[in-house]
């Protein structure tokens, strides 16, 4: 257990640093670690023939992924996950990124699988025995770049779109082409490309009865005044540097500038394959960037001012208005809670620490939607943000109290 906790803390630290989530909650009442449901390490697989296709990481190294074969009745079901990790939008930032595992497969180690990737049947009953693929993010452009020219001075490659296609080619040969069910998912910065390539993913599997997609914690909205407009500025620089416009839907770019088509709210209507959106209305990364740096702190400390709470309500309203309308949840399902967290399919998926809306968990809602048992469009009615770590601490406190009560003497 101690080894698992240490592994989690190391990876969580790396993940938080990569997403530039700063000023995280540090109050003592939230000094808890989300439970990892039998996490296990999976070694990396380098994509064959990727370099000959020009599908390379920022530093020119071949891309990589982590693969765990399915078993039992899950042997022909596939989960393909695009990892997140923010973006680089300047040459200087991309150079720095190329010296890390977010820009070079040479620096990647094994990755740990947990949450939706867990093999624990009781904790992950719907997906525990699937084929699971975790595609590493090493291009800095959200798997969208395609620039042929390589500056000899920097030797940077912007080839994210080629990486996605090269990995798909290899997975098809590994058995994906005979899948009976397949899910393309992405978290954080991987959420948008999961939407962007959703229909393409569907075309790769013409004989697969059930193909769907999921955007986990990557539905970043175009929050205009009075909010900070840095996402628009970021996407403008990103599209220019990475040559991303070619990867974006022409139906969208013919109506607005490419950087605006990077916002899920502007391109989700062009996704024809069933798509599920899972997010917090107060996603940690999003409000830290769109409202104010460090804004998450007052949520964890339960001391947000009335003015800040009013700002939260305005942001929530804009976020909900940016979602697909609830007219066809079979095609566009959503699960939007008010917990202040980020990237649920790994960190907030286990039965112990998963967040709920009216006793409905994301894992149950998503599985019902994926298997066509029930089509979910759920919005948390709680209007102000809730500390996810605080809720977990309270759940942990109640569990310990319940356990201690079992050892009390019984009087008859």
Phi, psi and omega per residue, in radians:
X1 nan -0.748 3.123
X2 -1.089 -0.707 3.114
X3 -1.096 -0.713 3.127
X4 -1.107 -0.748 -3.136
X5 -1.100 -0.759 3.127
X6 -1.111 -0.710 3.099
X7 -1.071 -0.761 -3.134
X8 -1.076 -0.810 -3.108
X9 -1.084 -0.679 3.120
X10 -1.106 -0.822 -3.096
X11 -1.236 -0.693 3.122
X12 -1.091 -0.689 3.097
X13 -1.054 -0.796 3.127
X14 -1.079 -0.755 -3.097
X15 -1.124 -0.796 -3.121
X16 -1.137 -0.708 3.113
X17 -1.098 -0.708 -3.096
X18 -1.164 -0.500 3.138
X19 -1.599 -0.019 3.140
X20 1.004 0.638 3.080
X21 -1.513 1.908 -3.076
X22 -1.926 2.971 3.133
X23 0.962 0.790 3.114
X24 -1.239 2.837 -3.053
X25 -1.110 2.363 -3.120
X26 -2.287 0.214 -3.128
X27 -1.143 2.610 -3.055
X28 -1.109 -0.566 -3.113
X29 -1.186 -0.237 3.136
X30 -1.963 0.368 3.137
X31 -1.415 1.188 -3.094
X32 -2.282 2.796 3.118
X33 -2.038 2.092 3.087
X34 -0.948 2.383 -3.064
X35 -1.203 2.327 3.069
X36 -1.757 2.069 -3.029
X37 -1.398 1.545 3.121
X38 0.912 0.999 3.115
X39 -1.118 2.540 3.112
X40 -2.542 2.619 -3.088
X41 -1.525 2.484 3.092
X42 -2.217 2.226 -3.093
X43 -1.245 2.817 -3.108
X44 -1.442 2.675 3.030
X45 -2.129 2.145 3.108
X46 -1.405 2.362 -3.113
X47 -1.253 2.151 3.139
X48 -1.253 2.548 3.055
X49 1.067 0.201 -3.117
X50 -1.186 -0.719 -3.096
X51 -1.094 -0.687 3.138
X52 -1.145 -0.385 3.108
X53 -1.610 -0.025 -3.102
X54 1.303 0.263 -3.137
X55 -1.643 1.593 -3.014
X56 -2.350 2.827 3.069
X57 -1.256 3.108 -3.126
X58 -0.933 -0.676 -3.074
X59 -1.559 0.067 3.133
X60 1.612 -0.046 3.094
X61 -1.353 2.704 -3.130
X62 -1.202 2.630 3.123
X63 -1.255 2.967 -3.093
X64 -2.529 2.828 3.057
X65 -2.589 2.998 3.102
X66 -2.113 2.282 -3.012
X67 -2.233 2.238 3.046
X68 -2.118 2.016 -3.090
X69 -1.116 2.560 3.069
X70 -1.374 2.972 -3.125
X71 -2.642 2.864 -3.135
X72 1.048 -2.422 -3.128
X73 -1.333 0.042 3.067
X74 -1.747 0.126 -3.054
X75 -1.129 -0.386 3.139
X76 -2.049 0.505 3.034
X77 -2.105 2.464 -2.981
X78 -2.295 2.304 2.960
X79 -1.962 2.074 3.111
X80 -2.024 2.042 -3.033
X81 -1.994 2.270 3.046
X82 -1.652 2.133 -3.094
X83 -1.325 2.785 3.127
X84 -1.811 -2.947 -3.138
X85 2.468 0.691 3.081
X86 1.052 -2.717 -3.095
X87 -2.548 2.840 2.952
X88 -2.070 2.313 -3.025
X89 -2.129 0.034 3.046
X90 -2.252 2.750 3.115
X91 -1.036 -0.718 -3.111
X92 -1.108 -0.777 -3.138
X93 -1.159 -0.666 3.138
X94 -1.230 -0.599 3.056
X95 -1.084 -0.776 3.117
X96 -1.121 -0.708 -3.141
X97 -1.149 -0.590 -3.114
X98 -1.153 -0.217 3.123
X99 -1.675 0.229 -3.135
X100 -2.271 3.073 3.119
X101 -1.204 -0.147 3.069
X102 -1.590 0.146 3.097
X103 -2.555 -0.004 -3.112
X104 -2.667 2.219 3.087
X105 -1.256 -0.307 3.109
X106 -1.119 -0.389 -3.080
X107 -1.820 0.093 -3.128
X108 -1.516 2.412 3.029
X109 -1.891 -2.911 3.080
X110 -1.164 2.806 3.109
X111 -2.087 2.602 3.139
X112 -1.708 2.455 -3.139
X113 -1.815 2.269 3.111
X114 -2.703 -3.128 3.118
X115 1.103 -2.134 3.126
X116 -1.146 -0.266 3.141
X117 -1.675 0.008 -3.111
X118 -1.171 2.573 3.057
X119 -1.678 0.177 3.135
X120 -1.420 1.915 -3.052
X121 -1.110 -0.683 -3.116
X122 -1.226 -0.588 -3.138
X123 -1.523 -0.399 -3.074
X124 -2.445 1.061 -2.935
X125 -1.099 -0.488 -3.037
X126 -1.527 -0.385 -3.002
X127 -2.288 0.085 -2.983
X128 -1.055 -0.550 -3.050
X129 -1.934 0.341 3.096
X130 -1.303 2.797 2.825
X131 -1.191 2.273 -3.077
X132 -2.184 2.259 -3.129
X133 -2.211 2.222 3.083
X134 -2.015 1.860 -3.088
X135 -1.506 2.131 -3.118
X136 -1.280 2.528 -3.077
X137 -1.756 1.909 -3.060
X138 -2.332 0.274 -3.099
X139 -1.892 -0.265 3.092
X140 1.295 -0.028 -3.102
X141 -2.112 0.430 3.112
X142 1.101 0.646 3.133
X143 1.032 0.533 -3.084
X144 -2.052 -0.279 -3.007
X145 -1.253 2.622 3.051
X146 -2.783 1.379 3.128
X147 -1.981 2.124 -3.105
X148 -1.255 -0.731 -3.055
X149 -1.203 2.394 3.052
X150 -2.109 2.054 3.136
X151 -1.157 2.099 -3.115
X152 -1.098 -0.353 -3.129
X153 -1.342 -0.682 -3.094
X154 -1.767 -0.474 -3.074
X155 1.024 0.461 3.115
X156 -1.457 2.440 3.091
X157 -2.021 2.304 3.102
X158 -2.002 1.533 -2.944
X159 -2.339 0.577 -3.061
X160 -1.015 -0.694 -3.138
X161 -1.123 -0.665 3.115
X162 -1.188 -0.608 3.108
X163 -1.056 -0.835 -3.117
X164 -1.001 -0.810 -3.094
X165 -1.198 -0.634 3.132
X166 -1.165 -0.697 3.105
X167 -1.157 -0.721 3.123
X168 -1.058 -0.720 3.118
X169 -1.004 -0.751 -3.105
X170 -1.242 -0.685 -3.126
X171 -1.183 -0.611 3.091
X172 -1.032 -0.720 3.135
X173 -1.267 -0.407 3.128
X174 -1.406 -0.127 3.122
X175 2.281 -0.168 3.133
X176 -1.018 -0.581 -3.079
X177 -1.136 -0.325 3.126
X178 -1.835 0.276 -3.100
X179 -1.103 2.510 3.027
X180 -1.625 -0.461 3.036
X181 -2.514 2.493 -3.131
X182 -2.570 2.464 3.116
X183 -2.241 2.213 2.982
X184 -1.801 2.066 -3.090
X185 -2.207 2.774 3.078
X186 -2.674 2.516 -3.127
X187 -2.051 2.492 3.100
X188 0.996 -2.120 3.135
X189 -1.144 -0.259 3.061
X190 -1.490 -0.149 -3.127
X191 -1.188 -0.745 3.141
X192 -1.112 -0.856 3.120
X193 -1.108 -0.455 3.055
X194 -1.117 -0.595 3.050
X195 -1.326 -0.789 -3.065
X196 -1.027 -0.718 -3.075
X197 -1.738 0.178 -3.078
X198 -1.027 -0.868 -3.124
X199 -1.194 -0.622 3.078
X200 -1.104 -0.745 3.093
X201 -1.022 -0.698 3.111
X202 -1.100 -0.720 -3.126
X203 -1.171 -0.437 3.119
X204 -1.254 -0.300 -3.039
X205 -2.183 1.086 -3.060
X206 -1.117 -0.392 -3.099
X207 -1.808 0.136 3.132
X208 -1.601 2.086 -3.064
X209 -1.077 -0.658 -3.053
X210 -2.218 1.969 3.082
X211 -2.284 2.156 -3.127
X212 -2.471 2.997 -3.079
X213 -2.363 2.799 -3.106
X214 -2.507 2.326 3.011
X215 -1.893 1.928 -3.127
X216 -1.826 1.947 3.046
X217 1.028 0.554 3.114
X218 -2.240 0.358 -3.122
X219 -1.657 1.225 -3.105
X220 -1.390 2.218 -3.045
X221 -1.654 2.830 3.093
X222 -1.516 1.403 -3.093
X223 -1.417 1.842 -3.098
X224 -1.546 -2.937 -3.125
X225 -0.858 2.444 0.121
X226 -1.529 0.167 -3.131
X227 -1.420 2.877 3.137
X228 -1.235 2.406 -3.077
X229 -1.722 0.503 -2.996
X230 -1.215 -0.416 3.103
X231 -1.155 -0.691 3.093
X232 -1.104 -0.773 3.114
X233 -1.115 -0.733 3.139
X234 -1.076 -0.845 -3.098
X235 -1.173 -0.574 3.089
X236 -1.076 -0.828 3.131
X237 -1.180 -0.662 -3.113
X238 -1.134 -0.849 -3.128
X239 -1.055 -0.682 -3.123
X240 -1.189 -0.821 -3.077
X241 -1.221 -0.729 -3.030
X242 -1.623 -0.089 -3.109
X243 1.097 0.717 -2.994
X244 -1.349 -0.275 -3.030
X245 -0.993 -0.588 -3.105
X246 -1.109 -0.470 -3.091
X247 -1.497 -0.250 -3.052
X248 -1.462 2.673 -3.113
X249 -1.065 2.240 3.127
X250 -1.117 -0.489 3.089
X251 -1.072 -0.518 3.140
X252 -1.522 -0.856 -3.067
X253 -1.170 -0.316 3.076
X254 -1.338 -0.242 -3.102
X255 -1.918 -0.406 -3.117
X256 -2.647 2.960 -3.092
X257 -1.175 2.635 -3.066
X258 -0.956 -0.681 -3.107
X259 -1.105 -0.536 3.102
X260 -1.268 -0.463 3.087
X261 -1.319 -0.127 3.061
X262 -1.374 -0.256 3.094
X263 -1.441 2.181 3.141
X264 -0.926 -0.594 -3.116
X265 -1.088 -0.456 -3.099
X266 -1.617 -0.248 -3.112
X267 -2.119 -0.127 -3.114
X268 -1.063 -0.502 -3.129
X269 -1.154 -0.333 -3.121
X270 -1.586 -0.064 3.115
X271 -1.471 2.019 -3.086
X272 -1.603 -0.431 3.114
X273 -1.349 2.496 -3.141
X274 -0.909 2.311 -3.037
X275 -2.287 2.361 3.096
X276 -2.024 2.340 -3.127
X277 -2.010 2.056 3.105
X278 -2.042 2.170 -3.098
X279 -2.860 2.851 2.909
X280 -1.631 2.499 3.018
X281 -1.159 -0.287 3.125
X282 -2.174 0.861 3.121
X283 -0.938 2.313 -3.061
X284 -0.955 -0.822 -3.083
X285 -1.202 -0.725 -3.068
X286 -1.164 -0.846 -3.082
X287 -1.277 -0.470 3.063
X288 -1.110 -0.594 -3.127
X289 -1.605 -0.558 -3.059
X290 -1.617 -0.476 -3.129
X291 -1.796 -1.131 3.127
X292 -2.901 2.471 3.078
X293 -1.101 2.231 -3.139
X294 1.558 0.069 -3.072
X295 -1.115 -0.414 -3.123
X296 -1.159 -0.401 -3.035
X297 -1.072 -0.773 -3.076
X298 -1.201 -0.445 3.093
X299 -1.163 -0.809 3.134
X300 -1.149 -0.553 -3.111
X301 -1.596 -0.074 3.132
X302 1.001 0.703 3.138
X303 -2.346 0.569 3.087
X304 -1.177 2.465 -3.128
X305 -1.331 2.903 3.107
X306 -1.077 -0.645 3.115
X307 -1.131 -0.763 3.112
X308 -1.111 -0.719 3.118
X309 -1.098 -0.631 3.085
X310 -1.150 -0.652 3.072
X311 -1.121 -0.710 3.082
X312 -1.030 -0.776 -3.117
X313 -1.099 -0.684 3.116
X314 -1.177 -0.711 3.127
X315 -1.146 -0.763 3.129
X316 -1.009 -0.760 3.132
X317 -1.048 -0.753 -3.137
X318 -1.199 -0.658 3.121
X319 -1.106 -0.839 -3.117
X320 -1.114 -0.633 3.113
X321 -1.192 -0.375 -3.134
X322 -1.469 -0.184 -3.125
X323 -1.343 2.792 3.009
X324 -1.031 2.572 3.126
X325 -1.216 2.652 -3.055
X326 -1.408 0.539 -3.077
X327 -1.377 -0.463 -3.100
X328 -2.519 1.305 -3.116
X329 -1.136 -0.269 3.046
X330 -1.141 -0.622 3.128
X331 -1.570 -0.673 -3.125
X332 -2.313 1.648 3.077
X333 -1.632 2.605 3.114
X334 -2.408 2.636 3.024
X335 -2.441 1.774 -3.057
X336 -2.047 1.946 3.095
X337 -1.786 -3.124 -3.127
X338 -1.977 0.253 3.129
X339 -1.405 2.395 -3.093
X340 -1.440 1.462 -3.139
X341 -2.507 -2.995 -3.089
X342 -2.731 2.402 3.072
X343 1.031 1.523 -2.990
X344 -1.488 -0.536 -2.970
X345 -1.142 -0.274 3.045
X346 -1.901 -0.941 -2.973
X347 -1.453 -0.460 -3.023
X348 -2.249 0.859 -3.049
X349 -2.047 -0.475 -3.063
X350 -1.158 2.671 -3.112
X351 -0.991 -0.524 -3.081
X352 -1.245 -0.790 -2.988
X353 -1.974 0.104 -3.130
X354 -1.201 2.499 3.129
X355 -1.455 2.681 -3.069
X356 -2.285 2.740 2.997
X357 -2.177 1.957 -3.112
X358 0.896 0.836 3.115
X359 1.206 0.124 3.069
X360 -1.766 2.168 3.133
X361 -1.592 2.757 3.079
X362 -1.063 -0.744 -3.100
X363 -1.065 -0.699 3.118
X364 -1.236 -0.801 -3.128
X365 -1.067 -0.761 -3.113
X366 -1.196 -0.761 -3.137
X367 -1.071 -0.745 3.108
X368 -1.076 -0.706 3.130
X369 -1.185 -0.780 -3.084
X370 -1.103 -0.729 -3.093
X371 -1.583 0.233 3.062
X372 1.061 0.574 3.075
X373 -1.577 -0.593 3.123
X374 -2.809 2.338 -3.074
X375 -1.733 1.994 -2.932
X376 -1.741 2.261 2.940
X377 -2.337 1.591 -2.996
X378 -2.032 2.223 3.063
X379 -2.104 2.192 3.107
X380 -1.094 2.249 -3.133
X381 -1.377 -0.222 3.115
X382 -1.223 2.009 -2.940
X383 -1.403 -0.548 -3.117
X384 -1.733 2.727 -3.086
X385 -1.152 2.544 3.105
X386 -2.019 2.367 3.095
X387 -1.217 2.042 3.124
X388 -1.143 -0.711 3.116
X389 -1.189 -0.602 3.089
X390 -1.148 -0.730 3.103
X391 -1.117 -0.676 3.119
X392 -1.167 -0.701 3.113
X393 -1.088 -0.699 3.123
X394 -1.177 -0.705 3.093
X395 -1.097 -0.696 3.120
X396 -1.151 -0.697 3.125
X397 -1.089 -0.771 -3.133
X398 -1.163 -0.640 3.126
X399 -1.134 -0.726 3.121
X400 -1.166 -0.681 3.122
X401 -1.122 -0.751 3.126
X402 -1.096 -0.698 3.139
X403 -1.156 -0.726 -3.135
X404 -1.177 -0.553 3.138
X405 -1.154 -0.482 -3.132
X406 -1.150 -0.440 -3.070
X407 -1.631 -0.020 3.098
X408 -1.293 2.547 3.111
X409 -1.142 2.479 -3.137
X410 -1.716 2.324 3.133
X411 -1.926 2.337 -3.117
X412 -2.027 nan nan
